[in-house]
């Protein structure tokens, strides 16, 4: 029996960290480490496990002393803390095994940091290789897959290892892979372009386990494109609908999907009937030329604003990602993104600079063109582009910061959120659900004392202290008239500004600092090149 300490590294502050918002309701992180919970289920079940999410709490001395093997997983954005934890584990004389997206993409870095075992690619294939090596007494090893696993064999994650009270949402996964070919995306590199899905009964078993453990809040379906295999998704949703109805809709569910969701009304109707309330869309930019350059052709087939409106009107709250810095991009791209967000009423808009992530088509093209500036990509919103863009970086950075200032101005954010929920409130799915569930038990927990306290703080800050004070109460009154059932969700989104007000200042300061350093270095290089050219001219 092996004692295994599973460590999930820290995330830096980012768009999705929501510290100030989570603080209101007494949570410590948005989502749990689903990958490590799944790893624990794939490892031998006669081993002992402890899971420490560093975003929730520290690894204690007792944890280190207890452990015989340390296992870590994480993304590139978590690399600094992961490398620090590897170093600490080795300092304490522990064997370390590392896997996940960061290790798979840049395994020489974790190997150099001292990791003994590299469990790369997807664990359904490589974890059994690792276990066999451990059983055979191997002191180190690198385990790689030459194929993609069938995820119908993936066990139910060890949700019991998680501290439910620490998280705002739970995470489950239905599919891996995406059928599209976006140049900047590393999902198709890591998981392939053929979406692989779990069986409906397998997914229901995972939801049942969460239900049995007492979870009654939001669930995020972490698929990178939930609708990549529409046939299998519809089979899942048809199975989920009666399951959710029988339990009084104990969860609200959100996920990520491609914009072509708007072309399938049946699919959107099935999603809302199955308890889905929100979807994240990778819109990237309203500039069609940039979409074609980055090979995101699925976003050019229909007017993007009409697609977004169809999805909202079907009862799904839209969150979306936007990117600035594509090749050939014209001046004003940042403002066009802001204008699109305002037009489509999207409250939660992730605005980032383009990054070339390891091993993507973009990475390889820029490397061939000699335009990569650093050896990694970091999708945090407070970092500069990591390659030489086709227009001045100073212009891109200025538009980026100005975009953040506008998108998360408290009044603009509140206006957008209210307009969004007015459209949501008119969706026919809500009336259908109310009629169907009339007289049946409600599956969700009652409002807690901490949530009431959060509401009072929110009302004080946005309804009394800030310049939103008049509109906050006006919009809340209008919501009570036109979309009463949407008020809890509406207030939850309103609370996001508590995070964004702080984070936009971080974005502004970090981008300016890094831009200043970049411009100084650029000036130095130009001076060096000029001196070299002058010396060559004199010599000739």
N, C-alpha and C positions, 0 to 999 in steps of 0.2 A: 504494500500500500504506500503510495507516494503522496506527500503533502505538497499541493500545488497552490502557489500564490499568483492569482491573475491580477495584473495591474493595468489600468487604463490611464494613459498619460493626460496631462492637463491640456486643455484648449486655451490658446490666448484669447483675449477679448476679440470678439468678432461680431458680425451682423447678427448671428444666431445665438450668441451667448446670453443675451437678455437678462443680465445680472440684476439690474434695477427693477425690472418687471417681475422676475421670479421672487425677488426679495419681498414684494408686496404680499405674496401668498405663501411665503415660508418654504419655497422650494429652492434647491441648490443647483439643479441642472435641467435643461430641457428634456434630454433623452438619455437613456441608459446605454451602456456598451453592449449592444445586441451581439456584435461579433464575438466578444469574449464569453458571453452567456452561451452562445452556440458552440464555441470551442470547448467549453466545459462539458457540454452534452456529447461532443464527439470523442472526448478522451475517456479512458476506462472509468466506469462508474464505481469501481471499488477504490479509486483514488479519492483523497480528500481535497476539498477546494475552499479557498477563500477568495472573494473578489473585492478588490479595492479600486473604486473609481476616484482618481485624484481630483476630479472636479467636484466631488462630494465630500471627501475626507482624506486625510493623510495616511500613508503607510506607517503603521506604528512599529516600534521596536519589537513588540510581541509578534507582529505579523512577520517581520524579517526573521526572527529567531525560530518561528514555527516552520517556515518554508524550507522545503528540500529542493524545489524547482520553482523558478519564476517564469511566468509566461506573460508576454505583452503583445498588444496589437494596437494599431493606430494609423492615422492618416498623416500625410506630409505636414499639414498644419500643426500637428502635435509633435513634430520631430525633436524639438529642443528638449522637452521634458522626457520624451522617450529615451533619448541618448543619456540624459542625466540619470534616469532610473536604472538603465543598464549599467552605467558606471557604479552606481551605489550598490546594486546587487553584486557586482563583481568584487567591489571593495569588501563586502560582507562574506565573500567566498561562496556565493550561490551560483548554480548552473542557471543559464538564461536561455529561453527559447523565444523567438520573436517572429511574428507574421503580420499579415494585414496589408493594406494598400501601400503604405510607406515602405515597408520592408521589401515587398514584391517589386516596387518600382526602383528603389535605390538600395538594394541589399548590401553593396560594398560599404555603405556608411554604417549600418548597424553591425556588420561584421567587424569593421575597424573599431567600433565602440566596445567590442568584447563579447557580443552575443555568441553563445556556443552552438545553438541550433537555429537554423533559418528555415521556418516552415512557410514556404512561399506559395503563391497562387491560391487556389481554393482548398479549404481544409478538409472537405469530404474525401479528397484524394491524398493530400500530403500529411494529414495528421496520423492516419494509420501507418504510414511509412515511418514517421517520427516515433510512434509508440513501439513499433517493431525494433527500431534502432535502440531505444532506451532499454527494452527488454533484453537486447543482445549485449548491453553494456557499453554502447557507443558513447564516447565523451563529447562528440561534436558531430555536426552533419548539416548538409544543405539538401532540402527536400523540395522537388519541383514536379509539377504535373505537365503532361504532354497533351492533355485533353481537358474538356470541361465536364464537371460532374453532373450527374442526374440528381437534381435537388429533391426529387421525391423520396430520396433516401435520407435526407437531412432530419435529424431528431428534433424534438421539441426543445428549444433553448432552456437552459437552467434559470428560469425567471426567479426561482426561489432564492438565488444567490444575491438578488438585488434588494436594495432598500427602497421600497415603493414610495415611502414618504418624501424621498429626496427629489423625485422627478415630476416634471409637469406632464409628461406624456410617456407612454410605453411605446416600444418599437417592435414590429414584426416585419417579416419579409416574405413576399409571395413569389417574386421572380428576380432573375439576374440577367443582365444583358439588355441591349437596345438595338433595334433593327436599322437605325439611322447611321450616318457617317460624318457627323460634325467633326471638323478638323481639330478643334481644340479639346475634345472630350477624351478623358482617359478611361471612361467606363467601358467603351468597346474594346480598349486595349486589355483591361483587366478581366472583363467578363464576356467579351465576344458580342457579335451582332445577331446571334440567334437567341432570342429570349427563352430561358428555361424556367418553367413554373412548377410550383408545388401542386399537389392534388387538392381539390376543394376540401375533402375530409381531413387532410393533413393540416390545412390552414385553420379549419374550424377547431381542430384539436388544440392548436396553439392558443386560439382565442378562449377556448374553454378553460385551458390551464390558467390564463390570466384571470378569468372570471372566478374560478375556484379559489385562487389566491387572494381574491377580494378587490381586484382592480376595477374601478368604476369611472375612470376619467378618459381622457383622449388617448387614442392609439394612432401612431404614425406608421403607415405602410411604407417602409423605407426604399422600396423599389425605385431605381433611377428612371424607369419609365414603366409605370404600372400597366399601361395599355399596350405594351410592346407586342403581346400576343392576345389580340382582342377576343378570339374564340375562347381561349382558356379563362380569360378574365370574366367573360360573361357567365361561364359555367360556375366560377367561384361565386360571383355575385348572386346568381340564382339560388345557390346553396346557403349563402349568408343571410338572405332576406328572412326566411322563416326562423333561422337561428336567432337573429336579432329581435324579431317580433316576439318570440316566445319569452325572451328575457327582458322585454321592455326597453330595448335599445340601451344597453348598459354602457356602451362606448360611443363617442363621436370619432369618426375616422377621417384622416387626411392622408394624402399621398402626393407623388410627383407623376406628371404625365406630359406627353407631347401635345402641342396645340391642336393637332388633328383630332383630338377628343371632340372638338366642336362639331365635327362632321358626322358624329354618330349619336343621334338623340336617344336611341334605345340604350346605349351604353351609359350615357349620363343619367337617364331615368333609373337604370338599375343601380347605379352608384348611390344616388340619393335614397333610394328605397332600402339599400343595404346599410345605411347609416353614415355614408360619406358626406362630409360637410365642407371640405376644403381641398384644393388641389394646387400644387406648385407647378408653374409652367416655365420652361426655358424659352423665353421670348427673345432675349439677347439684344435686339435692336429693331426699330421700325425701318431701318435703311435696307431696302431690298438688295442693293449692290453688295453690302457687307455680308448679308445672309448667304448670298451666292458664293462669295469669296471663301467663306468658312464652311461651305457645303451643307448648310442647314436649309436644304431645299424644302423640307416639309413646312417651313414657316412662310414660304413664298406662294403657296398654292391658292390661298384665300386671303382676303383682307384681314390682317391681324386684329384690328380693333373689333371687327364684326365677330370674329371667332371668340375673342375674350367675352364680348357681350352675351353671346349664346351660352357660354359656360356659366356665367354669373346668373343669367336669366333662368337657367335650369336648376338653380339652387345650390351651386357650388361656389364658395368663397374662393377667389383667385389670389394667390401669391405668385410672384414672378421674378425671374432673374434677368438682369440687363448687363451688358458688357460694352465698354468703350475701348477703342484701340485697334480695331480691325484694319488690315491692310487696305489702302485705298480710301479710307474713311475721310469724309469731307468735314470741313470746319462746321461746328455747331451740332455735332453728333450728340453731345451731352444734353443740350437743350431739347433736341428732338425726342430723346428718351423721356425727359421730364414731361414734355407736352403729351407724349403718348400715355404715360402713367396717369396724368391728370384727366385726359380724355376718357380713358377706360376705367377710371375710379379705383385702380388697384391700390389698396392701402399699403401692403407690405411688399416693397420693391427692392430686391437685392441689387445694388448697383456696384459693379466691380470693374477693375481694369483687367484687360485680357492678360492671361498668363499662359506661357508655353509649358505644359506639364510633361514630365518625363515620358518618352516613348510614344507620344501622340503623333499624329500626322503633322500637326503644326510644329512640334518640336523638331522632327526630322527635316522638315522643309527649311526651317529657320537655321538649323545647324548646317545644312548644305549651303545655304546662302551666306553663312558667316555672320548671322545677326543675333545669335544668342548672347546674352550678357552675363548669365550666371548658370550654375549647374543644376538649378532646381526651379520649380514653379511653386508659388505660394498663393492660395486662393483667398487669403485674408484680404479684407477691403482696405487695409492701411498700408499696402505695399505697392510699389511702382511696377510697371510692366517690366518683364525680365528679358526683353529683346529690343532691338532697334526698330522703332515703328516707322511707318512711311510718312508721318507728319510730325512736327515738333512735339517732343514729349512734354514740354512746358505747356503747350496748348491743351494737350489731352488732360494733363493734371489739373489745369485751371478749370476746364469744363467739368471734370470729375468732382472737384471740391464744390463748385457752384451748384452742381446737380444735387449733391448731398444737402447743401444748405436749403435748397428749395423743397426737395422731397420730404424732408423731415422738419420743416417749419411747423410748429404746433398747430397753427390754424389750417394750413394747407392739408396737413395729415388728417385732422379732424373732419374737414370738409369732405375729403376723399372717402374716408371711412363711412361717414354718414350716407353719402350718395351710393356707395357700394351696397350697404345694407338695405337701403330702400329698394334697390333692384332685386336683391336676394329675397326680400320679404314678399315680392309679388310672384315668386316662383310657385307653380301649381303643386309641386311635390309636398310643400308644407301642409296644405289643406288636406291632401290625400293621406298623409301620415296621421294627422290629428283625427280624421274620420276613422281610420283603420284601428287606431290605438285607443279610441274613446272607451273609457270604463276599464281598460286593462292596466295592470300595475306598471309603475314607472321603474325602470332599471337603474337609474342613476342615484347617487347619494344626495342627500339634502345639502343645502348651502352650509358651509362650516363657519364657525366663529371667526377664523382667520380670514376667510373670504369676505365676510361682512366688514371686517376691519380694513381690508384692502380696498373695498368699495368706498369707505369713508375717506381714506387717504387720497384715493383717486379723485373723488368729488371735491375735496379740499384743494388739491393742487390744480386741477383742470377747471373746476367750477368756481373757484374763489381767487386763487393766487395769480394764475397766469392770464394772458391776454385772451385765452379761449373761454373765459368765464361766461360770457353771454351765450355763445354758440353751444357750449357744453350742455347747458340746461335746455336750450331751445331744441337741440337735436334729440336729447333724451326724451323730451315730451313728445316729439314727433314719432320717435320709435315706439313709444307706448301706444300711440294711436295706430300706426301703420304696420309695425312689425314687432309686436310685444314678445313673441317667442324668441326673437333674435337678440333681445337685449343682453343676456349674459355673454354671448359670443361677441357682440358689438363692444361691450365694455372691456372684454378681454383684449380685443385688438386696440382699442383706445389706450389701454395701459402700456402698449408697446412703445409709445413715445417716451416713456420714462427711461427706457434704454437708449433709444435713438438720439435723444437730446445730448446724452453724454458721449455716445459713440461717434456722432458726427464731428464733435470737437477732436476726438482722438484721430479720426480720419484726416481732418484738416491739418492738424499739427504734424502728424507723422508723414503725410504726403509732402508737406512743405519742407520739412527737415531733409527727407530723402531726395527731394528734387534739388534742393540747394547743393547737397553733396554731389549729386549726379552732374549738375551744371559746372561745378568747380572741376570735377574730374574731366568732363568733356572739354573745358577750356584748357586744362593742362595738356591733354592729348593733342589738341589742335596746335598749341604752342610748340610741343615736341615735334609734331609733324612738320610744322613750318620751319623750325630750326634745321631739321634733317634735310628738308628740300633746299634750304639756303646753302647748307654745307655741300650738298651734292652739286648745286649750281656753281659754287666757287671751285670745287674740285674739277669740274668739267671745263 
